[in-house]
Amino acid sequence: MTTEISVSLKDKFIVFYDGECGFCNHWVQWILEHDKDDKFMFSSLQSEFGQKFLNERNLPNEIFDTLYLWKPQSFYLSKYQAILKIATEVGGIYSLAEVGRIIPDFVGNQLYNLISRNRKKLAADQCFLPNPEQRKKFI
């Protein structure tokens, strides 16, 4: 069984994030604001779609401390590599994040884990209400 994805989503990057984390929601908003080429869709890890994604890949499905970026029928990335890919796909000045690839994954993931462990202290829980156009980007 595989996560069913419509034809219109096959060309998108899907960002899976902790829907109950204010810090994570802040970064979802950042991507929405900078996604000028309409490349990204979003799904919380707690959603039915997010849980299906996790379960099909035998990924942890009760602790939501990892960001995933999925390109359907292609690949998925997590943590540091997902962040670098998001930044480069957003483009512009953010494509300079490509330089971050010189940092070994284990080092980048350690930094990611440090921030992840403290993310609820870094931003207050916030209720993000997407506008109607942004709402179309959520699965």
C-alpha positions as CSV (number, residue, x, y, z in Angstrom):
1,M,0.0,0.0,0.0
2,T,1.3,3.4,-0.9
3,T,0.2,6.9,0.0
4,E,-2.2,7.9,-2.8
5,I,-1.3,11.1,-4.4
6,S,-3.2,12.9,-7.1
7,V,-1.7,13.8,-10.4
8,S,-1.6,17.5,-9.4
9,L,0.6,16.7,-6.4
10,K,3.2,14.6,-8.2
11,D,5.2,17.7,-9.1
12,K,5.0,19.2,-5.6
13,F,7.3,18.9,-2.6
14,I,5.3,17.9,0.4
15,V,6.5,19.2,3.8
16,F,5.5,17.0,6.8
17,Y,5.7,18.9,10.1
18,D,4.6,18.8,13.7
19,G,1.2,20.5,13.5
20,E,1.1,21.2,17.2
21,C,4.4,23.0,17.3
22,G,4.5,26.8,17.2
23,F,8.1,26.8,16.0
24,C,7.2,24.4,13.2
25,N,4.2,26.4,12.2
26,H,6.3,29.6,12.0
27,W,8.5,27.8,9.4
28,V,5.5,26.6,7.5
29,Q,4.4,30.2,7.2
30,W,7.9,31.2,6.1
31,I,7.8,28.7,3.3
32,L,4.3,29.8,2.3
33,E,5.5,33.4,2.1
34,H,8.6,32.6,0.0
35,D,7.1,29.9,-2.3
36,K,6.8,32.1,-5.3
37,D,6.8,29.2,-7.7
38,D,4.1,27.2,-5.9
39,K,6.3,24.2,-5.3
40,F,5.2,23.2,-1.8
41,M,2.3,21.5,-0.1
42,F,2.0,20.8,3.6
43,S,0.7,18.0,5.9
44,S,1.0,17.8,9.6
45,L,2.5,14.5,10.8
46,Q,-0.6,14.1,13.0
47,S,-3.0,14.1,10.1
48,E,-4.3,10.9,8.5
49,F,-2.1,11.7,5.4
50,G,0.9,12.3,7.6
51,Q,0.4,9.1,9.5
52,K,0.0,7.1,6.4
53,F,3.3,8.5,5.0
54,L,5.1,7.6,8.3
55,N,3.6,4.1,8.6
56,E,4.4,3.2,5.0
57,R,8.0,4.0,5.6
58,N,8.2,2.5,9.1
59,L,9.0,5.9,10.5
60,P,8.2,6.9,14.1
61,N,4.5,7.8,14.1
62,E,3.9,9.1,17.7
63,I,6.9,11.5,18.2
64,F,6.8,14.4,15.8
65,D,10.3,15.9,16.1
66,T,11.4,15.3,12.6
67,L,10.6,17.4,9.5
68,Y,10.2,15.4,6.3
69,L,10.3,16.6,2.7
70,W,8.7,14.2,0.2
71,K,8.8,14.4,-3.6
72,P,6.2,11.8,-4.6
73,Q,7.5,8.9,-6.7
74,S,11.0,10.2,-6.2
75,F,12.5,10.6,-2.7
76,Y,12.0,11.9,0.8
77,L,14.5,13.7,3.0
78,S,14.5,14.4,6.7
79,K,15.9,16.9,9.2
80,Y,19.0,18.8,7.9
81,Q,18.8,17.5,4.3
82,A,15.1,18.5,4.1
83,I,15.9,22.0,5.3
84,L,18.7,22.5,2.8
85,K,16.4,21.2,0.0
86,I,13.6,23.4,1.0
87,A,15.8,26.5,1.0
88,T,17.4,25.7,-2.4
89,E,13.9,25.1,-3.9
90,V,12.6,28.4,-2.5
91,G,15.4,29.9,-4.5
92,G,16.8,33.4,-4.6
93,I,19.2,34.3,-1.8
94,Y,18.0,31.1,0.0
95,S,19.6,28.9,-2.7
96,L,22.9,29.8,-1.0
97,A,21.9,27.1,1.5
98,E,23.4,24.7,-1.0
99,V,26.7,25.6,0.6
100,G,25.4,23.8,3.8
101,R,26.0,20.5,2.0
102,I,29.7,20.8,2.9
103,I,28.6,20.1,6.5
104,P,28.4,16.3,7.0
105,D,24.9,15.0,7.5
106,F,25.6,13.7,11.0
107,V,26.8,17.2,12.1
108,G,23.8,19.0,10.5
109,N,21.4,16.5,12.0
110,Q,23.0,17.0,15.5
111,L,22.3,20.7,15.1
112,Y,18.8,19.9,13.9
113,N,18.2,17.6,16.9
114,L,19.4,20.3,19.3
115,I,17.0,22.8,17.9
116,S,14.2,20.2,17.7
117,R,14.6,19.3,21.4
118,N,14.2,23.0,22.3
119,R,11.7,24.1,19.6
120,K,8.8,24.5,22.0
121,K,10.9,26.9,24.0
122,L,12.0,28.9,20.9
123,A,8.5,29.9,19.9
124,A,5.2,30.2,21.7
125,D,2.4,28.0,20.5
126,Q,0.6,29.9,17.9
127,C,-2.6,29.3,16.0
128,F,-1.8,29.8,12.3
129,L,-4.8,30.5,10.2
130,P,-3.9,30.3,6.5
131,N,-5.8,32.5,4.1
132,P,-8.0,30.8,1.5
133,E,-5.3,30.7,-1.1
134,Q,-2.8,29.2,1.4
135,R,-5.4,26.7,2.6
136,K,-5.3,25.0,-0.8
137,K,-1.7,23.9,0.0
138,F,-2.6,21.8,3.0
139,I,-3.4,18.1,2.7
